[in-house]
Amino acid sequence: MAGRHHPGRRRPPRDPDRDGRPGGAGRRRADGDRDRRDPRRRPRPARRRRAGTGDRRARGTGRLALAAARDRPHPRPRDRPARGARHRADRTGRRPHRARGRAHDPAGRAPRRGLPHLRRPPDGARRRGDRLGRRRRAGRGHRHHLEDLPRVRARLGRPAGGGARNAVSPRYDENDPESYERPRRRTRPRTKDRPSYDDAVPARVVTVDRGRLTCLLEDGPDKSRVVMAMKSRPLGRKGVVVGDRVRLVGDVSGDDGSLARIVLVDERATTLRRTADDTDPVERILVANADQLVIVAALADPEPRPRLIDRALVAAYASGMDPLLCLTKSDLADPETLVSIYRPLGVPYVVTQRGAEVSGVRSRLAGRTSVLVGHSGVGKSTLVNALVPDAMRSVGVVNAVTGRGRHTSTNALMLPLPGEGGGPPDGWIIDTPGIRSFGLAHVQPDQLIEAFPDLHELTEVCPRGCTHGFGEPECGLDEAEGDQRDRVESFRRLLATRDTREGD
Ligand SMILES: Nc1nc2c(ncn2[C@@H]2O[C@H](COP(=O)(O)OP(=O)(O)OP(=O)(O)O)[C@@H](O)[C@H]2O)c(=O)[nH]1
């Protein structure tokens, strides 16, 4: 601003300080003498002008409080003296890169070879470490902050225990994929011959617990020996359930820690299946090779659920098992009401209670493989403990508020049923965990009608696609007479249990 010329104004006299010509000091001295003589023209001390008010200076803010209007401009850089008050870069210590090129700096005089045409990139000045070109020598200058991949690889390639630096095996060059050693492809064809397992030992699966199957040997001098086993690979995803007849190989000694392999599963005579609910396409096999389904229902505490009993009956008929109704806790309620519901179907039943004689139940189970199903808390384990004294199945309690059991039993267990009077085993009994529902998505109407041979004859005149349910037009079951009518009514009720309802 001080040097700007405004047209129309008179140009001010040049300040001798500004042009720096020799002789300026003498003129300044002469002016100073004149000012000393005339106190009105004496300039104010420079410090006072810079510091502003005396108060601010007293607080020590004088250096920062520079006057906004400076009466002389800053000197141009090239006018600075080469010696004397030196630039920061000229001080001792490490010299920043900007000092390069100074006249007094020998390093700056070194000619830059090879890159005369290079200019700064258009995206601005970058740090020197980012630039391409000569690399900084290791051990000098800045640390290497960025870890690059080749260095990491080189480090990993060093022998464990700290060998010589860069002592990487010449056989392995990480940059040359051809030098990797790969396992050779095997050309020997797989054999399709499978072992015959002639020496496999027959056994029966009695319980399954997280992939470990407890088996009982069925034949030979070691009959009834308990052997732990697991599925072998040839079985694939085929499930093995309680009641399966299997063949074992390997360690069948039954010693602690021994483990045999199940290599074959015999064809199943029956399977008790259920789905999680009526829409679930996946059916679960609960038990195999049972020939009697014992539907355990308490007469009270918890209250009997006829619809669940109906569903279990349908499952029994669909799987080809004989049903048996076992009504427990007869000390709490009269069984007649429930029995009257199932009398038309001709379902056999037994009534029992805790602590009572169980010979009536035992005679129904003798010589057969029976599986007990029922809601939690109905007394299944209590009954099993009465029938098999060594079973020691844990017995739960029924919740006083909800009237439900606590699902004390968590997995199915198959036990040999002792004969009458403590004689040799006579049949098998399978205790299962309590069920809340019995999904029947897998059961078709035709499977059910086949379990009622007397009604099956009536359906021969039915139109094609008839389900024989309530309200089916021209259904042959409508022609039933006398006692058969009650039976048709019960059959249709069972059929209707396939339709999902709240609480199933
Ligand atoms: N009053 C009475 N209580 C019984 C009878 N049978 C069993 N209980 C009781 O009913 C409760 C449940 O018996 P559990 O044998 O554990 O029933 P569960 O069906 O095995 O139950 P989960 O193992 O959960 O399936 C226990 O407190 C038994 O003492 C009976 O005949 N009369």
The ligand as an SDF file (V2000), in Angstrom:
LIG
                    3D

 32 34  0  0  0  0  0  0  0  0999 V2000
  -50.8290  -88.8770   42.1500 N   0  0  0  0  0  0  0  0  0  0  0  0
  -50.0570  -89.5190   41.2800 C   0  0  0  0  0  0  0  0  0  0  0  0
  -48.9310  -88.9430   40.8870 N   0  0  0  0  0  0  0  0  0  0  0  0
  -48.1680  -89.6170   39.9840 C   0  0  0  0  0  0  0  0  0  0  0  0
  -48.5560  -90.8960   39.4960 C   0  0  0  0  0  0  0  0  0  0  0  0
  -47.5930  -91.2810   38.6000 N   0  0  0  0  0  0  0  0  0  0  0  0
  -46.6710  -90.2960   38.5760 C   0  0  0  0  0  0  0  0  0  0  0  0
  -47.0070  -89.3000   39.3990 N   0  0  0  0  0  0  0  0  0  0  0  0
  -46.2550  -88.0330   39.6170 C   0  0  0  0  0  0  0  0  0  0  0  0
  -46.2880  -87.2720   38.4280 O   0  0  0  0  0  0  0  0  0  0  0  0
  -45.0880  -86.5140   38.3540 C   0  0  0  0  0  0  0  0  0  0  0  0
  -44.4710  -86.7030   36.9870 C   0  0  0  0  0  0  0  0  0  0  0  0
  -44.0700  -88.0130   36.8110 O   0  0  0  0  0  0  0  0  0  0  0  0
  -42.9830  -88.4750   35.7140 P   0  0  0  0  0  0  0  0  0  0  0  0
  -42.8730  -89.9660   35.8060 O   0  0  0  0  0  0  0  0  0  0  0  0
  -41.7320  -87.7130   35.8540 O   0  0  0  0  0  0  0  0  0  0  0  0
  -43.6810  -88.0230   34.3830 O   0  0  0  0  0  0  0  0  0  0  0  0
  -43.0810  -88.1690   32.9040 P   0  0  0  0  0  0  0  0  0  0  0  0
  -44.2180  -88.4440   32.0050 O   0  0  0  0  0  0  0  0  0  0  0  0
  -41.9960  -89.1470   32.8890 O   0  0  0  0  0  0  0  0  0  0  0  0
  -42.5370  -86.7040   32.6650 O   0  0  0  0  0  0  0  0  0  0  0  0
  -41.4250  -86.3040   31.6090 P   0  0  0  0  0  0  0  0  0  0  0  0
  -40.1690  -87.0370   31.9740 O   0  0  0  0  0  0  0  0  0  0  0  0
  -41.2870  -84.8330   31.7830 O   0  0  0  0  0  0  0  0  0  0  0  0
  -41.9390  -86.6780   30.2660 O   0  0  0  0  0  0  0  0  0  0  0  0
  -44.1760  -87.0070   39.4650 C   0  0  0  0  0  0  0  0  0  0  0  0
  -44.2550  -86.0760   40.5260 O   0  0  0  0  0  0  0  0  0  0  0  0
  -44.7950  -88.2910   39.8840 C   0  0  0  0  0  0  0  0  0  0  0  0
  -44.5760  -88.5610   41.2530 O   0  0  0  0  0  0  0  0  0  0  0  0
  -49.7560  -91.4720   39.9560 C   0  0  0  0  0  0  0  0  0  0  0  0
  -50.1820  -92.5740   39.5920 O   0  0  0  0  0  0  0  0  0  0  0  0
  -50.4830  -90.7400   40.8610 N   0  0  0  0  0  0  0  0  0  0  0  0
  1  2  1  0
  2  3  2  0
  2 32  1  0
  3  4  1  0
  4  5  2  0
  4  8  1  0
  5  6  1  0
  5 30  1  0
  6  7  2  0
  7  8  1  0
  8  9  1  0
  9 10  1  0
  9 28  1  0
 10 11  1  0
 11 12  1  0
 11 26  1  0
 12 13  1  0
 13 14  1  0
 14 15  2  0
 14 16  1  0
 14 17  1  0
 17 18  1  0
 18 19  2  0
 18 20  1  0
 18 21  1  0
 21 22  1  0
 22 23  2  0
 22 24  1  0
 22 25  1  0
 26 27  1  0
 26 28  1  0
 28 29  1  0
 30 31  2  0
 30 32  1  0
M  END
$$$$
